[in-house]
Amino acid sequence: MAIRLPRIVSVKKVPKGYFAVYVGEYQKRFVIPVSFLNQPSFQDLLGLSEEEFGYSHPTGGLRIPCNEDIFLKLLLA
């Protein structure tokens, strides 16, 4: 199941109702709605993140061990 993405916000300050994730080899930052936390496909990505990094995320946002293109396809499909 894919997540419908109304918009991806790339801003320095995270607005209320959004959170930052860092994706890919170069840790590109995406600011996405917290409503995505309820989506099964995003929960799968969170599971991968837990397996890869545990609960240590020193960048201040969640690190997602996924290629940026794949991440965008999952969110936009």
Backbone as ProteinMPNN parsed JSONL, in Angstrom:
{"seq_chain_A": "MAIRLPRIVSVKKVPKGYFAVYVGEYQKRFVIPVSFLNQPSFQDLLGLSEEEFGYSHPTGGLRIPCNEDIFLKLLLA", "coords_chain_A": {"N_chain_A": [[0.834, -1.173, 0.0], [0.598, 2.186, -0.818], [1.551, 5.519, 0.167], [-0.313, 8.463, 0.028], [0.986, 11.49, -0.872], [0.593, 14.697, -0.06], [2.324, 16.856, -0.042], [5.822, 17.42, 0.178], [7.822, 18.887, 2.492], [10.637, 20.868, 2.547], [12.19, 22.393, 4.759], [14.011, 24.412, 7.119], [13.061, 24.796, 9.744], [10.898, 22.752, 11.479], [7.536, 22.509, 10.867], [4.561, 22.547, 12.945], [2.933, 19.454, 13.315], [4.428, 18.027, 11.535], [7.415, 16.078, 10.798], [10.967, 15.46, 10.736], [12.829, 13.44, 8.492], [15.689, 11.574, 7.51], [17.079, 10.495, 4.578], [18.581, 8.017, 2.551], [21.923, 7.608, 1.116], [23.26, 10.042, 1.299], [21.894, 11.272, 3.266], [19.555, 12.92, 2.774], [17.294, 15.418, 3.707], [13.906, 15.278, 4.6], [10.802, 16.748, 5.318], [7.942, 15.646, 6.651], [4.377, 14.949, 6.926], [3.016, 14.09, 10.166], [0.939, 12.337, 10.042], [1.668, 10.284, 8.395], [2.789, 8.37, 9.973], [0.89, 6.5, 10.598], [0.547, 4.964, 8.357], [0.832, 1.821, 6.755], [2.983, 1.215, 4.914], [4.865, 3.159, 5.552], [5.327, 2.505, 8.19], [6.654, 0.111, 7.8], [9.065, 1.097, 6.764], [9.959, 2.41, 9.049], [10.423, 0.221, 10.685], [12.604, -0.923, 9.343], [14.431, 1.111, 9.78], [14.725, 0.968, 12.557], [15.923, -1.574, 12.792], [18.337, -1.115, 11.436], [19.536, 1.198, 12.639], [18.758, 1.319, 15.287], [17.595, 3.078, 18.125], [19.0, 5.382, 18.101], [19.431, 8.47, 16.884], [21.252, 10.822, 16.017], [21.068, 13.088, 14.388], [18.775, 14.427, 14.879], [16.496, 13.846, 13.558], [14.623, 11.12, 12.178], [16.45, 8.468, 10.733], [16.245, 6.947, 7.651], [16.902, 3.93, 6.158], [17.071, 3.797, 3.109], [16.99, 4.121, -0.412], [16.791, 7.347, -1.904], [15.144, 7.718, -4.196], [13.498, 5.432, -4.148], [12.243, 5.858, -1.696], [10.762, 8.203, -2.274], [9.068, 7.205, -4.289], [7.584, 5.334, -2.836], [6.219, 7.059, -1.116], [4.855, 8.742, -2.867], [3.339, 7.162, -4.521]], "CA_chain_A": [[0.0, 0.0, 0.0], [1.396, 3.405, -0.936], [1.084, 6.68, 0.897], [-0.59, 9.65, -0.781], [1.782, 12.572, -0.33], [0.12, 15.98, -0.55], [3.504, 17.665, -0.288], [6.989, 17.185, 1.016], [8.33, 20.19, 2.849], [12.058, 20.912, 2.882], [12.422, 23.646, 5.462], [14.895, 24.234, 8.27], [12.242, 24.675, 10.936], [9.845, 21.763, 11.255], [6.248, 23.037, 11.301], [3.719, 21.7, 13.783], [2.243, 18.416, 12.549], [5.392, 17.425, 10.618], [8.66, 15.648, 11.417], [12.063, 15.322, 9.784], [13.483, 12.151, 8.273], [16.89, 11.66, 6.681], [16.946, 9.345, 3.692], [19.59, 7.729, 1.546], [23.355, 7.62, 1.39], [23.687, 11.404, 1.635], [21.005, 11.739, 4.328], [18.717, 14.033, 2.345], [16.28, 15.708, 4.722], [12.524, 15.495, 4.189], [9.885, 17.062, 6.409], [6.702, 15.021, 6.202], [3.292, 15.005, 7.92], [2.99, 13.024, 11.169], [-0.107, 11.375, 9.679], [2.301, 9.147, 7.719], [3.145, 7.356, 10.961], [-0.175, 5.496, 10.623], [0.509, 4.24, 7.086], [1.587, 0.561, 6.825], [4.25, 1.238, 4.178], [5.817, 3.973, 6.304], [5.678, 1.713, 9.366], [7.68, -0.826, 7.34], [10.322, 1.852, 6.711], [10.387, 2.643, 10.433], [10.985, -1.047, 11.144], [13.947, -1.025, 8.761], [15.26, 2.092, 10.481], [15.028, 0.415, 13.883], [16.876, -2.669, 12.61], [19.617, -0.586, 10.973], [20.128, 2.233, 13.489], [18.25, 1.294, 16.654], [16.863, 4.297, 18.48], [19.969, 6.48, 18.143], [19.338, 9.316, 15.692], [21.896, 12.058, 16.457], [20.782, 14.218, 13.507], [17.558, 15.089, 15.337], [15.386, 13.285, 12.8], [14.75, 9.688, 11.919], [17.223, 8.055, 9.561], [15.568, 5.869, 6.928], [17.889, 3.256, 5.304], [16.37, 3.558, 1.854], [17.367, 5.004, -1.509], [15.876, 8.491, -2.012], [14.144, 7.483, -5.255], [12.555, 4.436, -3.653], [11.475, 6.529, -0.661], [9.785, 9.081, -2.925], [8.069, 6.378, -4.969], [6.693, 4.787, -1.808], [5.39, 8.12, -0.583], [4.052, 9.395, -3.897], [2.523, 6.203, -5.285]], "C_chain_A": [[0.881, 1.24, 0.0], [0.748, 4.534, -0.154], [0.833, 7.817, -0.087], [0.109, 10.824, -0.13], [1.301, 13.9, -0.878], [1.265, 16.936, -0.841], [4.617, 17.195, 0.626], [7.599, 18.556, 1.246], [9.806, 20.068, 3.176], [12.349, 22.285, 3.475], [13.325, 23.378, 6.656], [14.109, 24.038, 9.549], [11.082, 23.73, 10.627], [8.521, 22.33, 11.763], [5.476, 22.041, 12.167], [2.966, 20.706, 12.891], [3.132, 17.715, 11.534], [6.585, 16.919, 11.422], [9.695, 15.411, 10.332], [12.532, 13.877, 9.706], [14.672, 12.398, 7.351], [16.988, 10.371, 5.899], [18.158, 9.24, 2.769], [21.019, 7.872, 2.027], [23.833, 8.993, 1.864], [22.774, 12.063, 2.668], [20.228, 12.996, 3.932], [17.557, 14.183, 3.328], [14.924, 15.965, 4.068], [11.718, 15.817, 5.434], [8.51, 16.624, 5.942], [5.647, 15.055, 7.306], [3.341, 13.829, 8.899], [1.915, 11.982, 10.855], [0.473, 10.151, 8.96], [2.67, 8.036, 8.692], [2.116, 6.24, 11.032], [-0.215, 4.625, 9.375], [1.366, 2.974, 7.16], [2.929, 0.6, 6.088], [5.295, 2.082, 4.898], [6.233, 3.251, 7.582], [6.729, 0.657, 9.021], [9.043, -0.142, 7.276], [10.857, 2.129, 8.117], [10.992, 1.375, 11.036], [12.393, -1.26, 10.608], [14.916, -0.082, 9.469], [15.669, 1.57, 11.854], [16.075, -0.697, 13.78], [18.274, -2.137, 12.289], [20.299, 0.304, 12.012], [19.719, 2.155, 14.956], [17.476, 2.574, 16.926], [17.798, 5.497, 18.601], [19.931, 7.247, 16.827], [19.924, 10.682, 16.025], [21.608, 13.283, 15.578], [19.534, 14.973, 13.938], [16.325, 14.631, 14.587], [15.628, 11.815, 12.577], [15.572, 9.44, 10.667], [16.521, 6.859, 8.943], [16.593, 5.225, 5.981], [17.263, 2.829, 3.977], [16.911, 4.54, 0.824], [16.336, 6.12, -1.629], [14.783, 8.265, -3.053], [13.085, 6.49, -4.81], [11.661, 5.054, -2.59], [10.396, 7.409, -1.283], [8.712, 8.285, -3.637], [7.083, 5.782, -3.985], [5.726, 5.854, -1.3], [4.438, 8.712, -1.618], [3.113, 8.458, -4.643], [1.104, 6.119, -4.761]], "O_chain_A": [[1.835, 1.31, 0.775], [-0.446, 4.503, 0.144], [1.675, 8.099, -0.94], [-0.141, 11.127, 1.036], [1.562, 14.215, -2.039], [1.192, 17.733, -1.776], [4.378, 16.646, 1.702], [7.859, 19.295, 0.297], [10.187, 19.241, 4.004], [12.712, 23.219, 2.76], [13.398, 22.251, 7.147], [14.465, 23.187, 10.363], [10.377, 23.899, 9.632], [8.385, 22.605, 12.956], [5.723, 20.836, 12.115], [2.432, 21.077, 11.845], [2.65, 16.895, 10.753], [6.753, 17.282, 12.586], [9.36, 15.192, 9.168], [12.622, 13.182, 10.717], [14.66, 13.31, 6.524], [16.981, 9.282, 6.473], [18.68, 10.242, 2.279], [21.283, 8.21, 3.181], [24.705, 9.09, 2.727], [22.87, 13.265, 2.914], [20.235, 13.998, 4.646], [16.927, 13.202, 3.723], [14.803, 16.748, 3.127], [11.932, 15.22, 6.489], [7.973, 17.152, 4.968], [5.981, 15.177, 8.485], [3.667, 12.707, 8.512], [1.982, 10.859, 11.356], [-0.163, 9.097, 8.923], [2.844, 6.887, 8.286], [2.434, 5.139, 11.482], [-0.949, 3.637, 9.343], [2.518, 3.045, 7.587], [3.917, 0.067, 6.594], [6.483, 1.759, 4.862], [7.379, 3.376, 8.012], [7.591, 0.343, 9.841], [10.053, -0.718, 7.68], [12.066, 2.087, 8.346], [11.954, 1.441, 11.802], [13.275, -1.722, 11.333], [16.069, -0.431, 9.723], [16.821, 1.713, 12.263], [17.004, -0.756, 14.587], [19.272, -2.643, 12.803], [21.502, 0.179, 12.242], [20.287, 2.863, 15.787], [16.783, 3.088, 16.048], [17.411, 6.525, 19.156], [20.348, 6.738, 15.787], [19.17, 11.618, 16.292], [21.883, 14.409, 15.994], [19.259, 16.054, 13.416], [15.21, 14.999, 14.956], [16.741, 11.328, 12.774], [15.406, 10.127, 9.66], [16.236, 5.876, 9.625], [17.104, 5.902, 5.088], [16.968, 1.654, 3.76], [17.251, 5.672, 1.164], [15.139, 5.876, -1.476], [13.62, 8.589, -2.811], [11.899, 6.69, -5.069], [10.455, 4.808, -2.575], [9.24, 7.364, -0.862], [7.542, 8.664, -3.59], [5.884, 5.726, -4.257], [4.547, 5.575, -1.082], [3.335, 9.136, -1.276], [2.192, 8.911, -5.322], [0.293, 5.361, -5.293]]}, "name": "protein", "num_of_chains": 1, "seq": "MAIRLPRIVSVKKVPKGYFAVYVGEYQKRFVIPVSFLNQPSFQDLLGLSEEEFGYSHPTGGLRIPCNEDIFLKLLLA"}
